Amino acid sequence: MESKIALLRDWLGGLHEEPVSIQNDTDLVESGVVTSLQFVQMVIEIERLHGRKLDPGVITIESMRTLDAIDTAVFQAA
């Protein structure tokens, strides 16, 4: 079974027509992997993968900036 981070990486890649390289430490916002509008969609996808709503305090730019940060703030914190 793929990890939740691998599934999220695949989902993020699907936002683009051309292939994009998304490493665990890629800044998702600065690199343009997600736009400000896609950020909200990404949070919804993270909640879907996580299986529950996120505490609003978890949803910060810093905790959602990279796949490593998301993994630490959401998937490993469970």
C-alpha positions in Angstrom: 0.0 0.0 0.0 1.3 3.4 -0.9 2.0 5.9 1.9 -0.3 8.8 2.3 2.6 11.2 1.3 3.1 9.2 -1.9 -0.6 9.4 -2.7 -0.6 13.1 -2.0 2.5 13.5 -4.3 0.6 11.8 -7.1 -2.4 14.0 -6.5 -0.3 17.1 -6.6 1.4 15.9 -9.8 -2.1 15.5 -11.3 -2.7 19.2 -11.0 -0.2 19.8 -13.8 -0.3 19.0 -17.5 3.5 18.5 -17.6 5.3 16.3 -15.2 6.6 18.0 -12.1 9.3 16.9 -9.7 8.1 17.0 -6.1 10.6 16.1 -3.5 9.7 15.8 0.2 11.4 19.1 0.8 10.0 21.0 -2.2 8.4 24.2 -1.2 4.9 23.6 -2.6 3.9 27.3 -2.7 7.2 28.9 -3.7 7.8 26.3 -6.5 4.4 26.8 -8.0 3.3 23.2 -7.4 0.2 24.6 -5.7 -1.4 28.0 -6.3 -3.3 29.8 -3.5 -6.6 28.4 -4.8 -5.2 24.9 -5.1 -3.9 25.2 -1.5 -7.5 24.8 -0.3 -8.1 21.8 -2.5 -4.8 20.3 -1.2 -6.1 20.7 2.4 -9.3 18.9 1.5 -7.3 16.1 -0.2 -5.1 15.8 2.9 -8.2 15.5 5.1 -9.5 12.8 2.7 -6.3 10.8 3.0 -6.1 11.4 6.7 -9.7 10.2 7.2 -10.8 13.1 9.2 -11.0 16.9 9.4 -7.9 18.7 10.4 -7.8 20.9 13.5 -7.7 24.5 12.2 -4.5 25.1 14.2 -2.7 22.5 12.0 -3.5 24.3 8.8 -0.7 26.9 8.6 1.6 27.8 5.7 4.5 26.3 7.6 2.9 23.0 8.3 1.6 22.7 4.7 4.7 24.1 2.9 6.5 20.7 2.1 5.5 17.1 2.0 7.8 16.5 5.0 6.0 19.2 7.0 2.6 17.8 6.1 3.8 14.3 7.1 5.0 15.6 10.5 2.0 17.9 11.2 -0.7 15.6 10.0 0.1 11.9 9.3 2.7 11.3 12.0 0.8 13.3 14.6 -2.2 11.1 14.5 
